[in-house]
Amino acid sequence: MLAAMTAPAWTGVLVVPALAQTREVLTIAAFPLMDEIAKAAIPAWQAMHPDVELRILMRQYTDHHTAMTTALSTAVGLPDVMALESSFVGRFAQGGGLDDLRQAPFGIEAFRQRLVPYAYDQAVARSGAVVAVPADIGPGTMLYRKDILDRAGVAPEELTRSWDSYVAMGERIKARTGAYLIANVQEIKDILIADGLKPGEGIYFDTESRVLVNSPRFERAFEVSLQARQKGLDAKVPAWSNDWGAGFKQGRLATELSGAWLVGQLNAFIAPETKGLWRASSLPGGSHAPYGGTFYAIARKSAPSRKLLAWRFIQLMTLDPQRQLQAFKSYDAFPALRDVHDDPFFSEPVDFLGGQRARLLWRDDALRITALPVHKQAKFAEEVVQTELDKVLRGQKTIKVALADAEQLLQRRAKR
């Protein structure tokens, strides 16, 4: 081409080499809804970086996290930015495969006060490294059917006064309306095993990997769950099953203990016909629990040349008020960014909840939640504890025997 350009007789059109036209590409690995939120940010990103294309790779939830696990262990197929659900942040943090965002060029600590405390703390590894930035959170809430409570003569505060009162009112609801108190007593167990934890204390293991399941905290969780089952207060259906969804549609479930995001799911596709019948309150007994949440992270072995761009994308998605509000309004992604918590949108009535201004309740409850550090064996521990609870509920074991057996099994696993 150089020879042709310098030849006196050449009069053709100059062809720009393809390499000069190639745009930089930043890859974002996400799962459903997170990919939509990222796509909605493309115009803002293009205004900031017109020469950098965003390529958003979407896999289903399980497939995505499996792929990220494989990529981190092999350093093959790593994206520039990965979206992670909160439970995976803790697991990946212990493996050392994620960048410490305290270090240059990131400097996440400068933004700590702008983020919901427990969400930020969830991404802090035992070494002190901060391995991800929270984008949205799931403050725990109790949703209840106002019409069912009215028919039963039960006030919402009677349900939330204490866990004993919650069960007692469940008996009244069942007797007077036929509705179950809850879908499955596992929901009660999940909250109570995490109730009263101190900052930095894990659910199943302490910082020295000592097993904590054979304790008064777990005994209480099993006792309340067993009481509710023996009184016939749960429908014995697992979350996200067809029977679970049908229970909402048919008015067979009086309450549900979940994240605030469930309101959007109920309204969108689970039971939209029940709009206006539900209300929200804090969890029973003064409990405060997180239900999921999403983070952005950068793999330590991802392309060094794009790490700064990756960090700028994460800042856009987590620290830009406009992006956070857009995700909240469009996808019910409750903001982890405290800058927007005084926005008028939080005070607007929620139609699905009969006009209740529930976002203010969730905002305040979020500030009372304590982060739950995740041990590398937490998923296995969760399965062991649930199996032992099932044996108690079926009358195959006493609570003490079940917890002792769980402790013994987890002690062996923790030594690996």
Buried (B, 14 or more C-beta within 10 A) or exposed (E): EEEEEEEEEEEEEEEEEEEEEEEEEBBBBBBEBBBBBBBBBEEBBEEEBEEBBBEBBBBEEEEBBEBBBEBBEEEEEBBBBBBBBBBBBBBBBBBEBBBBBBEEEBEBEEBEEBBBBBBBBBBBBEEEBBBBBBBBBBBBBBBBBBBBBEBBEBEBEBBBBEBEBBBBBBBBBBEEBEBBBBBBBBBBBBBBBBBBBEEBBBBBBEEEBEBBBBEEBBBBBBBBBBBBBEBEBBBEBEEEEEEBBBBBBEBBBBBBBBBBBBBBBBBEEBBEEBEEBBBBBBBBBEBBBBBBBBBBBBBBBBBEEBBEBBBBBBBBBBBBEEBBBBBBEEBBBBBBBBBBBEBEEBEEEBEBBBEBEBBEBBBEBBEBBBBBBBBBBBBBBBEBBBEBBEBBBEEEBEBEEBBBBBBEBBBEBBEE
